[in-house]
C-alpha cells in the first residue's frame, strides 16, 4: 500500500460502510412494500396538492 493513500483509507471505509447500510435498508421487505405502493399509485396522490404562496394562476 502506498503510504500517501493511508490517510484516505479511513474516510473511504466510512463511505463504504455508510453505503452498505443504505443498500441494506433498501433491501428490506418494508422498502419493497413502499416501492410497490408507489408504483401502484401510478402517480396519483391521496390529496390534491395545495398551491404555495408563490403560485400565480393564469386568471389572476
ZIZIWO-V265030 format. One record per residue. N is the residue number from 0. D_LAST is the distance of its C-alpha to the last C-alpha in Angstrom with 2 decimals. Layout:
# ZIZIWO-V265030
n=(N,N)
d_last=(D_LAST,D_LAST)
This chain:
# ZIZIWO-V265030
n=(0,1,2,3,4,5,6,7,8,9,10,11,12,13,14,15,16,17,18,19,20,21,22,23,24,25,26,27,28,29,30,31,32,33,34,35,36,37,38,39,40,41,42,43,44,45,46,47,48,49,50,51,52,53,54,55,56,57,58,59)
d_last=(67.30,66.39,66.59,63.47,61.40,62.54,59.87,57.17,58.72,57.51,53.80,54.00,55.68,52.98,50.25,52.25,52.76,49.07,48.13,50.81,49.46,45.93,47.38,49.49,46.44,44.71,47.82,47.96,47.63,44.60,42.80,43.74,42.34,39.01,38.81,39.82,37.10,34.44,35.67,35.99,32.32,31.46,28.19,27.03,26.04,27.32,24.00,20.46,19.11,16.79,13.88,14.82,13.43,12.67,10.37,6.95,5.51,5.75,3.70,0.00)
